[in-house]
Amino acid sequence: MSGSLFRRRDVRAGAALVVALALPASTGAAYAAQGPPGILAAALPSEAEPSPSSDGAFRALTPQVRAQVDAAVRGALEKAGVPGAIVSLSAPGKGEYVRAYGVADKATGAPMRTDFNTRMGSETKTFTVTAILQLVDRGELKLDDPIGKYVDGVPNGGKITLRDLADMRSGLFNYSEDPDFQKQLLENPRQPLTPQQLLDYSFRHPVDFQPDARFEYSNTNLILLGLVVEKVSGQPLKDFLRENVTGPAGLPDTFLPTGAEFPQPHAQGYTDQGGGPAQEIATDWDPSWAWAAGAMISTVRDLRSWARTVATGTLLEPNTQAERLVPRSTFAPGIGYGMGIFLTEGWIGHNGSLPGYESVTVYLPEAQATMVVVLNTDDPAPDGQEPSTVVAEAVTEVVSPEHVYTVPATPAAPTKPTPTPSS
């Protein structure tokens, strides 16, 4: 999901361009709701009665298993052509594992380090939607409010609800697929863009479908939700997130930047999306084009903590969290999307991708286990898979063979859209 559940690439002028931060469709197909609702909520154990961490769910991180993880990661990095990676695993009673692999800078050969800052891409969505749900808990807005109540000029703004936006069922055109936006990003990757400029790219297009008709991953939805947070709270989004989400969650190194700032230490980020035939360094590209959909920065340490926080809902009322985790859409067997969060084969969380960086942050309720994967490239593997998916899949084949993280490179053809009741 932007940044990475799946990502679509558009080829123009010989360059491959990110058109979503991470999303469920490398082909741009839309998905109908399928399967029983509650797939995500049913996977979560009660906080009062946590599920035991069986070896079947998550293996103990013994020296032998650690060696197997090492071998799996190294093989995945070679397969996907990834310069460097950081992998973190943990589960109560099973041990902890944090290791860096490969190089952070191909020119100097400087190694990756586990304390690096990283650009998280679409994992930002989990933070923005959490902020929206906190405002719901405070009674300051309702999920069934129309977006037109808060932002003027939205196509179908009187019909599209905040819930539709969070669930990726709005029908609004994804601004990052607009040809002029793509040209702008290719030619001026260091130029800041405002939320209104991003919406302008979207709103010049007709809606793709009527609200709640089907699932379609769109970064436009999260830009609008970010503006709603600002309108209702009276604060810049970065400040609201710091005071109400990252601060209370105990994430000192996680923030929404105001420009291209990127605290040291960090790896160089490599991408093939710069418009030329060779890889470019995207480390200082301005992420404002992703804003509330994908611009945040964090560390592996913070993301590991966030994996449990966002999956178990410690910042939200229990009923709100339960509602968040009921997907109105599933887009592949075993994969569903809730409000700014997804489940794949039992893992709950999100992935992220933007030029130069990819990540996966997920939580396995059955074992109370976390997995974080951070890479310093977004270039796809030879088979078209997201490199973060290649690594996460290889790791989970070792540590959680009953729950292997997977995201298809090219999803199956969508089924005929079927209406789902608004709740």
ABEGO torsion letter per residue (X at the ends): XBGGABBBBBBBGGBBBBABAEBBEAAGBBBBBBEBBGAAAAABBBAABBBBBBAAABBBBBAAAAAAAAAAAAAAAAAAGBABBBBBBBBBGAEBBBBBBEBABAAAGBBBBAABBBBAEAAAAAAAAAAAAAAAAAGABBAABBAAAABBGBBGAAABBAAAAAAGAAGBBBAAABAAAAAAAAABAABBBBAAAAAAAAAABBBABBBGABBBBBAAAAAAAAAAAAAAAGBBAAAAAAAAAAAAAGBAABBBBABABBBOBBBBBBBAAAGBABBBBAAABBAAAAEAAAABBBBAAAAAAAAAAAAAGAABBAAAAAAAABBABBABBGBBBBBGBBBBGGBBEBBBBBBGBBBBBBBBAAAGBBBBBBBABABBBAAGBBAAAAAAAAAAAAABAABBBBBBABBBBBBBBBBBBBX
